[in-house]
């Protein structure tokens, strides 16, 4: 069968760089950091006391009191971003829209961690004396698929509906699932992306115990520093990004604006370690090769790679090795950047955020920077002759962009977007 073409017709975002797409993109291009002291809880006794939080968010501006009782913060973020994306796409106003063929796949790597922590903590303190007493919304607030359910009810979309959980690869996997279902003719459009809100004691404490987070408490804005010798771990982020993916003819028939075309997706497993990437980047190599093959593209067709680039020693090195293996000489001709240097690591939402940056890079011919770079490693594990787009955005033609996301458990997912052409 001939596969259908899939395009991006809407974007929505609430991130550490801004509470909408435009603000997030402007700040990313400007090289601004979203990091600062943690405000969600008192982190004074934690090794890490800063994160990239969403700022100026008022839940009461988006939801009534009754609805808020049902929503963990991660689901709130997802719904805010979804409403922006749907409005941006104009799909709700499409004539004769078949809502049975519009689906929702919004991912989370963890889900309602704050809700779980509150409910379990209350029982731990009071359970022996008072017995079990749980909020009736505990389970539906906590589970990682519930954002998709809320969004479908918000818009009365009856198409395929589920969540995806593959740690920090989750929202790339969600985008790939939506892409595949549309091009196979199973749906006309999808609301897809990811959401996460894990900057709470269990999240920060858990990652601290693994020595995964930066502890640069005296200089949070410069703490996320991928590919720099002085990197000491990632910086947690939060928020949500949602994309509207749509079958091309469906989009054209309603006169939709088209940001970019989704060209392909690749997935793989490291099959190596619970939390560490394969030191030679074997899973990343396979994921990128699979994406290029799926898109029927060659390494020379890619102009920009938005790397996973978390600012961890092993992860940064293995991803660069994988890029050199896959792209060969072309690796020196394309731009590479890690936007996590500005946004922090949004965990299950990070793939969607970086897919959005890739779409906007293709649309605007701008590569956002990797900020905070000071000096390279002493060893030869990272080839610094590559164009890492350090510290300042670069204007250049971007015909196609590739975005990597890798997750605990060895999950790898790669998305490729390209300029839309008739």
C-alpha positions as a Python dict, from the first residue, in 0.01 Angstrom:
ca = {
    (1, 'X'): (0, 0, 0),
    (2, 'X'): (107, 358, -57),
    (3, 'X'): (172, 532, 272),
    (4, 'X'): (5, 868, 329),
    (5, 'X'): (209, 1180, 395),
    (6, 'X'): (194, 1340, 739),
    (7, 'X'): (243, 1707, 823),
    (8, 'X'): (255, 1924, 1135),
    (9, 'X'): (-33, 2173, 1141),
    (10, 'X'): (-39, 2292, 1503),
    (11, 'X'): (191, 2350, 1800),
    (12, 'X'): (133, 2418, 2169),
    (13, 'X'): (381, 2457, 2454),
    (14, 'X'): (423, 2539, 2820),
    (15, 'X'): (791, 2513, 2906),
    (16, 'X'): (1067, 2655, 3128),
    (17, 'X'): (1135, 2910, 2850),
    (18, 'X'): (779, 3032, 2810),
    (19, 'X'): (412, 2948, 2842),
    (20, 'X'): (349, 2941, 2469),
    (21, 'X'): (530, 2839, 2151),
    (22, 'X'): (641, 3185, 2041),
    (23, 'X'): (798, 3282, 2373),
    (24, 'X'): (968, 2944, 2409),
    (25, 'X'): (1118, 2968, 2060),
    (26, 'X'): (1232, 3331, 2096),
    (27, 'X'): (1409, 3251, 2422),
    (28, 'X'): (1567, 2936, 2280),
    (29, 'X'): (1708, 3124, 1982),
    (30, 'X'): (1834, 3394, 2218),
    (31, 'X'): (2016, 3132, 2426),
    (32, 'X'): (1834, 3197, 2752),
    (33, 'X'): (1837, 2954, 3042),
    (34, 'X'): (1518, 2841, 3214),
    (35, 'X'): (1696, 2730, 3531),
    (36, 'X'): (1651, 2876, 3878),
    (37, 'X'): (1593, 2780, 4242),
    (38, 'X'): (1322, 2520, 4298),
    (39, 'X'): (992, 2676, 4409),
    (40, 'X'): (764, 2370, 4405),
    (41, 'X'): (895, 2256, 4745),
    (42, 'X'): (1165, 2338, 5001),
    (43, 'X'): (1477, 2186, 4845),
    (44, 'X'): (1724, 2334, 5094),
    (45, 'X'): (1828, 1989, 5224),
    (46, 'X'): (1869, 1832, 4879),
    (47, 'X'): (2198, 1798, 4692),
    (48, 'X'): (2033, 1974, 4399),
    (49, 'X'): (1829, 2284, 4481),
    (50, 'X'): (1747, 2416, 4133),
    (51, 'X'): (1561, 2307, 3821),
    (52, 'X'): (1402, 2439, 3503),
    (53, 'X'): (1047, 2505, 3622),
    (54, 'X'): (751, 2647, 3433),
    (55, 'X'): (710, 3008, 3545),
    (56, 'X'): (405, 3227, 3605),
    (57, 'X'): (158, 2942, 3562),
    (58, 'X'): (-183, 2996, 3725),
    (59, 'X'): (-396, 2680, 3715),
    (60, 'X'): (-708, 2878, 3801),
    (61, 'X'): (-675, 3066, 3473),
    (62, 'X'): (-723, 2737, 3285),
    (63, 'X'): (-943, 2512, 3499),
    (64, 'X'): (-1224, 2545, 3748),
    (65, 'X'): (-1192, 2415, 4101),
    (66, 'X'): (-1382, 2094, 4029),
    (67, 'X'): (-1160, 2007, 3734),
    (68, 'X'): (-841, 2083, 3923),
    (69, 'X'): (-932, 1815, 4179),
    (70, 'X'): (-898, 1561, 3896),
    (71, 'X'): (-569, 1681, 3748),
    (72, 'X'): (-211, 1624, 3850),
    (73, 'X'): (13, 1908, 3738),
    (74, 'X'): (154, 1705, 3448),
    (75, 'X'): (-197, 1656, 3307),
    (76, 'X'): (-271, 2026, 3352),
    (77, 'X'): (35, 2111, 3146),
    (78, 'X'): (-70, 1859, 2879),
    (79, 'X'): (-418, 2007, 2849),
    (80, 'X'): (-287, 2364, 2831),
    (81, 'X'): (-45, 2272, 2552),
    (82, 'X'): (-311, 2067, 2371),
    (83, 'X'): (-559, 2355, 2376),
    (84, 'X'): (-294, 2583, 2228),
    (85, 'X'): (-206, 2330, 1957),
    (86, 'X'): (-564, 2260, 1858),
    (87, 'X'): (-640, 2631, 1840),
    (88, 'X'): (-323, 2693, 1640),
    (89, 'X'): (-413, 2421, 1391),
    (90, 'X'): (-774, 2533, 1344),
    (91, 'X'): (-870, 2169, 1309),
    (92, 'X'): (-1180, 2205, 1526),
    (93, 'X'): (-1324, 2439, 1264),
    (94, 'X'): (-1261, 2201, 977),
    (95, 'X'): (-1582, 2146, 777),
    (96, 'X'): (-1730, 1801, 830),
    (97, 'X'): (-1454, 1704, 1074),
    (98, 'X'): (-1484, 1334, 1159),
    (99, 'X'): (-1401, 1330, 1528),
    (100, 'X'): (-1391, 951, 1519),
    (101, 'X'): (-1071, 985, 1313),
    (102, 'X'): (-889, 1233, 1536),
    (103, 'X'): (-684, 1060, 1806),
    (104, 'X'): (-472, 1154, 2105),
    (105, 'X'): (-137, 1005, 2204),
    (106, 'X'): (31, 1214, 2476),
    (107, 'X'): (318, 1054, 2663),
    (108, 'X'): (466, 1081, 3011),
    (109, 'X'): (775, 911, 3143),
    (110, 'X'): (656, 918, 3504),
    (111, 'X'): (307, 1069, 3518),
    (112, 'X'): (147, 1194, 3839),
    (113, 'X'): (448, 1170, 4067),
    (114, 'X'): (335, 1457, 4289),
    (115, 'X'): (-6, 1300, 4339),
    (116, 'X'): (151, 964, 4427),
    (117, 'X'): (393, 1128, 4669),
    (118, 'X'): (116, 1321, 4845),
    (119, 'X'): (-120, 1027, 4880),
    (120, 'X'): (142, 771, 4981),
    (121, 'X'): (302, 1020, 5218),
    (122, 'X'): (-28, 1090, 5390),
    (123, 'X'): (-86, 718, 5445),
    (124, 'X'): (269, 666, 5570),
    (125, 'X'): (221, 936, 5835),
    (126, 'X'): (-142, 876, 5930),
    (127, 'X'): (-227, 527, 5812),
    (128, 'X'): (-146, 337, 6130),
    (129, 'X'): (-380, 555, 6334),
    (130, 'X'): (-651, 646, 6085),
    (131, 'X'): (-642, 351, 5847),
    (132, 'X'): (-639, 388, 5468),
    (133, 'X'): (-780, 715, 5345),
    (134, 'X'): (-715, 793, 4981),
    (135, 'X'): (-852, 1056, 4747),
    (136, 'X'): (-1099, 896, 4503),
    (137, 'X'): (-908, 1070, 4223),
    (138, 'X'): (-575, 923, 4337),
    (139, 'X'): (-544, 654, 4069),
    (140, 'X'): (-684, 850, 3772),
    (141, 'X'): (-469, 1152, 3865),
    (142, 'X'): (-152, 945, 3892),
    (143, 'X'): (-154, 714, 3590),
    (144, 'X'): (68, 812, 3299),
    (145, 'X'): (-196, 771, 3027),
    (146, 'X'): (-459, 997, 3177),
    (147, 'X'): (-351, 1315, 2997),
    (148, 'X'): (-460, 1159, 2667),
    (149, 'X'): (-796, 1072, 2816),
    (150, 'X'): (-856, 1424, 2946),
    (151, 'X'): (-760, 1578, 2613),
    (152, 'X'): (-994, 1350, 2420),
    (153, 'X'): (-1281, 1448, 2650),
    (154, 'X'): (-1189, 1816, 2621),
    (155, 'X'): (-1234, 1806, 2242),
    (156, 'X'): (-1465, 1509, 2193),
    (157, 'X'): (-1203, 1330, 1982),
    (158, 'X'): (-1292, 961, 1949),
    (159, 'X'): (-993, 830, 1752),
    (160, 'X'): (-717, 603, 1891),
    (161, 'X'): (-631, 715, 2241),
    (162, 'X'): (-349, 601, 2466),
    (163, 'X'): (-31, 703, 2645),
    (164, 'X'): (325, 594, 2580),
    (165, 'X'): (584, 522, 2849),
    (166, 'X'): (947, 473, 2750),
    (167, 'X'): (1117, 702, 3003),
    (168, 'X'): (1283, 997, 2830),
    (169, 'X'): (1206, 858, 2483),
    (170, 'X'): (832, 859, 2558),
    (171, 'X'): (713, 1155, 2355),
    (172, 'X'): (927, 1069, 2052),
    (173, 'X'): (764, 726, 2064),
    (174, 'X'): (423, 896, 2088),
    (175, 'X'): (497, 1107, 1781),
    (176, 'X'): (615, 802, 1588),
    (177, 'X'): (302, 607, 1683),
    (178, 'X'): (78, 894, 1570),
    (179, 'X'): (278, 930, 1247),
    (180, 'X'): (247, 560, 1169),
    (181, 'X'): (-125, 541, 1239),
    (182, 'X'): (-195, 837, 1012),
    (183, 'X'): (16, 717, 722),
    (184, 'X'): (-145, 374, 747),
    (185, 'X'): (-486, 539, 710),
    (186, 'X'): (-606, 459, 1062),
    (187, 'X'): (-673, 824, 1148),
    (188, 'X'): (-684, 1168, 987),
    (189, 'X'): (-504, 1355, 1265),
    (190, 'X'): (-351, 1319, 1609),
    (191, 'X'): (-294, 1538, 1909),
    (192, 'X'): (44, 1408, 2021),
    (193, 'X'): (342, 1498, 2236),
    (194, 'X'): (437, 1468, 2600),
    (195, 'X'): (401, 1616, 2947),
    (196, 'X'): (590, 1588, 3275),
    (197, 'X'): (591, 1752, 3618),
    (198, 'X'): (833, 1564, 3844),
    (199, 'X'): (1018, 1847, 4019),
    (200, 'X'): (914, 1730, 4364),
    (201, 'X'): (1102, 1561, 4649),
    (202, 'X'): (1072, 1206, 4513),
    (203, 'X'): (1185, 1312, 4168),
    (204, 'X'): (1478, 1527, 4273),
    (205, 'X'): (1577, 1293, 4557),
    (206, 'X'): (1556, 987, 4335),
    (207, 'X'): (1777, 1134, 4065),
    (208, 'X'): (2015, 1274, 4328),
    (209, 'X'): (2062, 927, 4473),
    (210, 'X'): (2175, 811, 4129),
    (211, 'X'): (2420, 1103, 4103),
    (212, 'X'): (2243, 1198, 3780),
    (213, 'X'): (2171, 1567, 3853),
    (214, 'X'): (2400, 1865, 3845),
    (215, 'X'): (2472, 2010, 4188),
    (216, 'X'): (2587, 2352, 4065),
    (217, 'X'): (2360, 2526, 4317),
    (218, 'X'): (2556, 2850, 4310),
    (219, 'X'): (2510, 2895, 3934),
    (220, 'X'): (2192, 2720, 3815),
    (221, 'X'): (2162, 2902, 3482),
    (222, 'X'): (2498, 2761, 3376),
    (223, 'X'): (2451, 2414, 3521),
    (224, 'X'): (2327, 2237, 3209),
    (225, 'X'): (2638, 2231, 2992),
    (226, 'X'): (2635, 1948, 2737),
    (227, 'X'): (2971, 1860, 2581),
    (228, 'X'): (3164, 2081, 2827),
    (229, 'X'): (3442, 1925, 3035),
    (230, 'X'): (3292, 2063, 3358),
    (231, 'X'): (2946, 1905, 3309),
    (232, 'X'): (2828, 1727, 3623),
    (233, 'X'): (2481, 1595, 3540),
    (234, 'X'): (2149, 1700, 3393),
    (235, 'X'): (1904, 1964, 3513),
    (236, 'X'): (1542, 1862, 3563),
    (237, 'X'): (1275, 2039, 3360),
    (238, 'X'): (897, 2025, 3337),
    (239, 'X'): (612, 2123, 3108),
    (240, 'X'): (438, 1998, 2797),
    (241, 'X'): (459, 2028, 2421),
    (242, 'X'): (185, 1907, 2187),
    (243, 'X'): (190, 1880, 1810),
    (244, 'X'): (-99, 1831, 1571),
    (245, 'X'): (-3, 1572, 1311),
    (246, 'X'): (-236, 1551, 1013),
    (247, 'X'): (-270, 1355, 692),
    (248, 'X'): (-155, 1585, 412),
    (249, 'X'): (-466, 1576, 193),
    (250, 'X'): (-687, 1626, 499),
    (251, 'X'): (-482, 1932, 593),
    (252, 'X'): (-483, 2073, 239),
    (253, 'X'): (-858, 2023, 202),
    (254, 'X'): (-925, 2256, 495),
    (255, 'X'): (-655, 2506, 401),
    (256, 'X'): (-441, 2438, 706),
    (257, 'X'): (-105, 2604, 750),
    (258, 'X'): (176, 2349, 738),
    (259, 'X'): (484, 2391, 957),
    (260, 'X'): (679, 2092, 827),
    (261, 'X'): (643, 1733, 712),
    (262, 'X'): (717, 1434, 932),
    (263, 'X'): (957, 1229, 723),
    (264, 'X'): (1030, 923, 935),
    (265, 'X'): (1091, 765, 1271),
    (266, 'X'): (1331, 507, 1407),
    (267, 'X'): (1340, 307, 1729),
    (268, 'X'): (1578, 64, 1896),
    (269, 'X'): (1698, -78, 2227),
    (270, 'X'): (2047, -62, 2376),
    (271, 'X'): (1985, -393, 2558),
    (272, 'X'): (2277, -291, 2775),
    (273, 'X'): (2208, -118, 3110),
    (274, 'X'): (1923, 7, 3329),
    (275, 'X'): (2019, 372, 3308),
    (276, 'X'): (2339, 418, 3105),
    (277, 'X'): (2355, 446, 2728),
    (278, 'X'): (2571, 199, 2541),
    (279, 'X'): (2926, 341, 2554),
    (280, 'X'): (2970, 303, 2178),
    (281, 'X'): (2622, 437, 2104),
    (282, 'X'): (2502, 115, 1942),
    (283, 'X'): (2134, 174, 2017),
    (284, 'X'): (2154, 537, 1903),
    (285, 'X'): (2324, 426, 1581),
    (286, 'X'): (2047, 179, 1509),
    (287, 'X'): (1771, 430, 1592),
    (288, 'X'): (1912, 697, 1362),
    (289, 'X'): (1977, 452, 1079),
    (290, 'X'): (1623, 318, 1113),
    (291, 'X'): (1482, 672, 1098),
    (292, 'X'): (1683, 759, 786),
    (293, 'X'): (1573, 438, 617),
    (294, 'X'): (1212, 498, 714),
    (295, 'X'): (1230, 849, 570),
    (296, 'X'): (1406, 723, 255),
    (297, 'X'): (1678, 978, 327),
    (298, 'X'): (2057, 978, 323),
    (299, 'X'): (2289, 1129, 586),
    (300, 'X'): (2357, 1417, 347),
    (301, 'X'): (1989, 1516, 357),
    (302, 'X'): (2006, 1617, 725),
    (303, 'X'): (2117, 1970, 814),
    (304, 'X'): (2049, 1977, 1188),
    (305, 'X'): (2051, 1724, 1471),
    (306, 'X'): (1880, 1816, 1797),
    (307, 'X'): (2071, 1574, 2018),
    (308, 'X'): (1952, 1411, 2338),
    (309, 'X'): (2256, 1580, 2494),
    (310, 'X'): (2169, 1570, 2862),
    (311, 'X'): (2500, 1703, 3001),
    (312, 'X'): (2611, 1368, 3143),
    (313, 'X'): (2960, 1239, 3075),
    (314, 'X'): (2876, 897, 2931),
    (315, 'X'): (2562, 1002, 2746),
    (316, 'X'): (2717, 1298, 2564),
    (317, 'X'): (3015, 1092, 2449),
    (318, 'X'): (2816, 793, 2327),
    (319, 'X'): (2574, 1007, 2125),
    (320, 'X'): (2856, 1190, 1947),
    (321, 'X'): (3020, 858, 1865),
    (322, 'X'): (2689, 740, 1719),
    (323, 'X'): (2650, 1054, 1506),
    (324, 'X'): (3001, 1017, 1362),
    (325, 'X'): (2933, 649, 1288),
    (326, 'X'): (2603, 717, 1109),
    (327, 'X'): (2686, 1041, 929),
    (328, 'X'): (3055, 1003, 850),
    (329, 'X'): (3192, 1313, 673),
    (330, 'X'): (2843, 1465, 667),
    (331, 'X'): (2871, 1494, 1046),
    (332, 'X'): (3105, 1790, 988),
    (333, 'X'): (2861, 1965, 754),
    (334, 'X'): (2549, 1964, 969),
    (335, 'X'): (2470, 2155, 1289),
    (336, 'X'): (2437, 1985, 1625),
    (337, 'X'): (2284, 2140, 1935),
    (338, 'X'): (2140, 2040, 2270),
    (339, 'X'): (1850, 2263, 2367),
    (340, 'X'): (1850, 2093, 2709),
    (341, 'X'): (2126, 2338, 2792),
    (342, 'X'): (1843, 2596, 2812),
    (343, 'X'): (1527, 2400, 2894),
    (344, 'X'): (1668, 2133, 3119),
    (345, 'X'): (1555, 1775, 3074),
    (346, 'X'): (1176, 1744, 3052),
    (347, 'X'): (1193, 1363, 3087),
    (348, 'X'): (886, 1219, 2915),
    (349, 'X'): (810, 1553, 2749),
    (350, 'X'): (1160, 1619, 2621),
    (351, 'X'): (1116, 1449, 2283),
    (352, 'X'): (810, 1657, 2201),
    (353, 'X'): (984, 1981, 2300),
    (354, 'X'): (1285, 1898, 2087),
    (355, 'X'): (1066, 1784, 1798),
    (356, 'X'): (899, 2124, 1816),
    (357, 'X'): (1239, 2296, 1809),
    (358, 'X'): (1329, 2082, 1507),
    (359, 'X'): (1007, 2181, 1329),
    (360, 'X'): (1068, 2550, 1398),
    (361, 'X'): (1430, 2519, 1292),
    (362, 'X'): (1317, 2374, 959),
    (363, 'X'): (1051, 2641, 920),
    (364, 'X'): (1274, 2936, 1010),
    (365, 'X'): (1620, 2817, 896),
    (366, 'X'): (1765, 2881, 1242),
    (367, 'X'): (1956, 2637, 1464),
    (368, 'X'): (1916, 2715, 1836),
    (369, 'X'): (2236, 2696, 2040),
    (370, 'X'): (2399, 2476, 2299),
    (371, 'X'): (2468, 2732, 2571),
    (372, 'X'): (2715, 2722, 2860),
    (373, 'X'): (3002, 2568, 2665),
    (374, 'X'): (3342, 2667, 2804),
    (375, 'X'): (3594, 2395, 2729),
    (376, 'X'): (3603, 2052, 2576),
    (377, 'X'): (3704, 1720, 2728),
    (378, 'X'): (4077, 1644, 2749),
    (379, 'X'): (4032, 1305, 2585),
    (380, 'X'): (3943, 1241, 2225),
    (381, 'X'): (3599, 1088, 2285),
    (382, 'X'): (3421, 1395, 2151),
    (383, 'X'): (3519, 1533, 1811),
    (384, 'X'): (3509, 1910, 1868),
    (385, 'X'): (3563, 1979, 1499),
    (386, 'X'): (3190, 1905, 1463),
    (387, 'X'): (2960, 2208, 1450),
    (388, 'X'): (2802, 2197, 1795),
    (389, 'X'): (2649, 2545, 1752),
    (390, 'X'): (2796, 2652, 2084),
    (391, 'X'): (2658, 2953, 2271),
    (392, 'X'): (2495, 3134, 1978),
    (393, 'X'): (2217, 3042, 1734),
    (394, 'X'): (2311, 3002, 1371),
    (395, 'X'): (2115, 3100, 1061),
    (396, 'X'): (2148, 2841, 786),
    (397, 'X'): (1923, 2653, 545),
    (398, 'X'): (1765, 2360, 730),
    (399, 'X'): (1607, 2122, 481),
    (400, 'X'): (1559, 1849, 741),
    (401, 'X'): (1622, 1800, 1111),
    (402, 'X'): (1671, 1484, 1314),
    (403, 'X'): (1582, 1470, 1684),
    (404, 'X'): (1707, 1202, 1924),
    (405, 'X'): (1559, 1090, 2256),
    (406, 'X'): (1698, 813, 2473),
    (407, 'X'): (1544, 672, 2792),
    (408, 'X'): (1629, 461, 3096),
    (409, 'X'): (1592, 97, 3002),
    (410, 'X'): (1782, 152, 2678),
    (411, 'X'): (1487, 296, 2484),
    (412, 'X'): (1589, 498, 2177),
    (413, 'X'): (1360, 696, 1944),
    (414, 'X'): (1449, 928, 1656),
    (415, 'X'): (1217, 1159, 1465),
    (416, 'X'): (1297, 1331, 1133),
    (417, 'X'): (1108, 1637, 1006),
    (418, 'X'): (1167, 1820, 679),
    (419, 'X'): (1047, 2120, 482),
    (420, 'X'): (708, 2061, 327),
    (421, 'X'): (706, 2058, -52),
    (422, 'X'): (413, 1979, -279),
}
